[in-house]
Amino acid sequence: RFGKFQAASVEKLGSATELSAFEKVVAKSHPLAAAIRTTSQFPIYYTRKFSYFLLFLNRVPKIKRLDTGKAVPPSELKDLFFSTETAQQAALGVLSSSTFFWFWNTLSDCRNLNRRDLHTFPFNPETVDAGSQKAFAKLGQRYLQALDQNASQMTKSGLSIESFDIPVAKPILDEIDTLLAGHYGLSAEELDFVINYDIKYRMGEELEGEE
């Protein structure tokens, strides 16, 4: 019924509204994988660690040892490369959205964020129309600015770790989800479901860097 997404557990689609929204999203035939390059000047960084928000950045999170001040890379740091800054920012915003978080929860084992989860997401920033691409990219840029403005350093296990108050940026993510709803043809009810997906848990969660 869902083609290449056939492995989705039916049990994870808990209502007619959720099922309808999922069918519309997976009906799109342009996966993110088509926009990913081997290398470029426009990376997105992430780790396999997950929480109620997934952290994607255009830079490596800042972690350093307290005793030496030496920078330490996050564990299991991964990257995705895009051909242009516009595609990078659009993809970063979309991957940070509640739409992708819900999609990942529906299809994954919910233990790790794997590359295949990203590659199969039905959104290619290079195939949307120019106006939509710019709108997605602008929202992605605003989201990054909100993260930077609300970043702080926390101390843990002898490290100074950059942390991000992502719930503060939820209104921007809602704008991204609204734009995605138009892209997928979601109804107002379906959009409301996506925006409020796991909301009571997610809005109390702060995402920190990983040692």
C-alpha positions as CSV (number, residue, x, y, z in Angstrom):
1,R,0.0,0.0,0.0
2,F,2.8,2.4,0.8
3,G,5.3,1.2,-1.8
4,K,8.9,1.5,-0.6
5,F,7.5,2.6,2.8
6,Q,5.8,-0.8,3.2
7,A,7.8,-1.6,6.3
8,A,5.9,1.1,8.3
9,S,4.1,-0.5,11.2
10,V,0.3,0.0,10.8
11,E,0.1,0.1,14.6
12,K,2.0,3.4,14.6
13,L,-0.7,5.1,12.5
14,G,-3.2,5.6,15.3
15,S,-6.1,7.4,13.6
16,A,-7.7,8.0,10.2
17,T,-6.3,11.5,10.2
18,E,-2.8,10.2,10.8
19,L,-3.1,7.5,8.1
20,S,-4.4,10.0,5.6
21,A,-1.6,12.5,6.3
22,F,1.0,9.7,6.0
23,E,-0.4,8.5,2.6
24,K,-0.2,12.1,1.3
25,V,3.4,12.5,2.4
26,V,4.7,9.2,1.1
27,A,2.9,9.8,-2.2
28,K,5.6,12.3,-3.1
29,S,8.2,10.7,-5.4
30,H,11.2,13.1,-4.9
31,P,13.3,11.9,-1.9
32,L,15.9,13.9,-0.1
33,A,18.5,11.5,-1.3
34,A,18.4,13.0,-4.8
35,A,19.6,16.3,-3.5
36,I,22.5,15.0,-1.4
37,R,26.0,15.3,-2.8
38,T,29.3,13.5,-1.9
39,T,30.8,16.7,-0.6
40,S,30.3,20.4,-0.9
41,Q,30.6,23.7,0.9
42,F,27.1,23.4,2.3
43,P,26.9,20.7,4.9
44,I,24.3,19.8,7.5
45,Y,25.6,18.2,10.7
46,Y,23.7,15.8,13.0
47,T,24.2,13.0,15.4
48,R,22.4,9.7,15.8
49,K,21.3,10.8,19.2
50,F,17.6,11.6,19.4
51,S,15.2,13.3,21.7
52,Y,11.8,15.0,21.3
53,F,13.5,17.2,18.8
54,L,16.1,16.3,16.3
55,L,19.1,18.6,16.1
56,F,20.4,19.6,12.7
57,L,22.9,22.4,12.3
58,N,25.1,24.0,9.5
59,R,28.1,23.9,11.9
60,V,29.5,21.4,14.4
61,P,28.2,22.0,18.0
62,K,30.8,23.5,20.4
63,I,32.2,21.0,22.9
64,K,35.5,21.4,24.7
65,R,37.3,19.9,27.6
66,L,37.2,22.0,30.8
67,D,40.8,21.2,31.8
68,T,42.5,22.0,28.6
69,G,40.0,24.0,26.6
70,K,40.6,21.6,23.7
71,A,37.7,21.2,21.2
72,V,36.0,17.7,21.2
73,P,33.9,16.5,18.3
74,P,30.4,15.2,19.2
75,S,30.2,11.4,19.1
76,E,28.9,9.8,15.9
77,L,28.8,13.1,14.1
78,K,27.3,12.7,10.7
79,D,26.9,15.0,7.7
80,L,24.8,15.6,4.6
81,F,26.1,17.8,1.7
82,F,24.0,20.0,-0.6
83,S,24.9,21.8,-3.8
84,T,23.7,25.3,-2.8
85,E,23.2,27.2,0.4
86,T,19.5,27.6,-0.5
87,A,19.0,23.8,-0.7
88,Q,21.0,23.4,2.5
89,Q,18.9,25.8,4.5
90,A,15.7,24.5,3.1
91,A,16.6,20.9,3.9
92,L,17.8,21.9,7.4
93,G,14.5,23.6,8.2
94,V,12.4,20.7,6.8
95,L,14.4,18.0,8.7
96,S,13.9,20.0,11.9
97,S,10.2,20.1,11.4
98,S,7.5,18.2,13.3
99,T,6.6,16.6,9.9
100,F,9.9,14.9,9.7
101,F,10.0,14.0,13.4
102,W,6.6,12.3,13.0
103,F,7.7,10.6,9.7
104,W,10.8,9.3,11.5
105,N,8.8,8.1,14.5
106,T,6.5,6.2,12.2
107,L,9.1,4.4,10.1
108,S,12.1,4.0,12.3
109,D,13.1,1.9,15.3
110,C,13.0,5.1,17.4
111,R,16.4,4.2,18.8
112,N,18.7,6.0,16.3
113,L,18.5,8.5,13.5
114,N,19.8,6.5,10.6
115,R,20.9,7.9,7.2
116,R,18.2,5.8,5.4
117,D,15.6,7.7,7.5
118,L,16.9,10.9,6.0
119,H,17.4,9.7,2.5
120,T,13.9,8.4,2.1
121,F,12.1,11.5,3.3
122,P,9.9,12.6,0.4
123,F,11.2,16.2,0.1
124,N,13.8,17.3,-2.4
125,P,14.6,21.0,-2.1
126,E,15.9,21.1,-5.6
127,T,12.6,20.0,-7.2
128,V,10.2,22.3,-5.5
129,D,9.4,25.6,-7.3
130,A,11.8,28.5,-6.9
131,G,9.4,30.5,-4.7
132,S,8.8,27.6,-2.3
133,Q,12.5,26.8,-2.2
134,K,13.3,30.3,-1.1
135,A,10.5,30.3,1.4
136,F,11.8,27.0,3.0
137,A,15.3,28.4,3.0
138,K,14.3,31.6,4.7
139,L,12.5,29.7,7.4
140,G,15.5,27.4,7.8
141,Q,17.8,30.4,8.2
142,R,15.4,32.0,10.8
143,Y,15.4,28.7,12.7
144,L,19.2,28.6,12.8
145,Q,19.3,32.2,14.0
146,A,16.8,31.3,16.8
147,L,19.0,28.3,17.9
148,D,22.1,30.5,18.0
149,Q,20.4,33.2,20.0
150,N,19.2,30.7,22.6
151,A,22.3,28.5,22.8
152,S,24.1,28.1,26.1
153,Q,27.0,26.0,27.5
154,M,26.4,23.3,30.1
155,T,29.0,21.4,32.1
156,K,28.9,17.6,32.0
157,S,31.6,14.9,32.5
158,G,34.5,17.4,32.4
159,L,33.2,19.0,29.2
160,S,31.6,22.3,28.3
161,I,28.8,21.3,25.9
162,E,26.7,23.6,23.8
163,S,23.0,23.1,24.3
164,F,20.0,24.4,22.4
165,D,16.6,25.5,23.7
166,I,14.7,24.2,20.6
167,P,11.2,24.6,22.0
168,V,11.8,28.4,21.9
169,A,11.9,28.0,18.1
170,K,8.7,25.9,17.8
171,P,6.7,28.8,16.3
172,I,9.2,28.9,13.4
173,L,9.0,25.1,13.0
174,D,5.2,25.5,12.9
175,E,5.6,27.8,9.9
176,I,7.8,25.2,8.2
177,D,5.2,22.6,8.9
178,T,2.5,24.8,7.4
179,L,4.5,25.3,4.3
180,L,5.1,21.5,4.1
181,A,1.3,21.0,4.5
182,G,0.8,22.9,1.3
183,H,3.5,20.9,-0.4
184,Y,1.9,17.6,0.5
185,G,-1.7,18.7,0.2
186,L,-2.5,18.1,3.9
187,S,-5.9,19.3,5.3
188,A,-6.2,21.7,8.2
189,E,-7.0,18.8,10.5
190,E,-3.9,16.8,9.3
191,L,-1.7,19.9,9.7
192,D,-3.0,20.4,13.2
193,F,-2.2,16.7,14.0
194,V,1.4,17.1,12.8
195,I,2.1,20.4,14.5
196,N,0.8,19.0,17.8
197,Y,2.4,15.6,17.5
198,D,3.6,14.6,21.0
199,I,3.4,18.2,22.0
200,K,3.1,17.8,25.7
201,Y,6.4,15.9,25.8
202,R,8.3,17.9,23.2
203,M,7.7,21.3,24.6
204,G,9.4,20.5,27.9
205,E,12.5,19.1,26.3
206,E,15.8,20.9,25.8
207,L,18.3,19.3,23.5
208,E,22.0,19.4,24.4
209,G,25.2,18.7,22.5
210,E,26.6,15.2,22.8
211,E,30.1,14.3,24.1
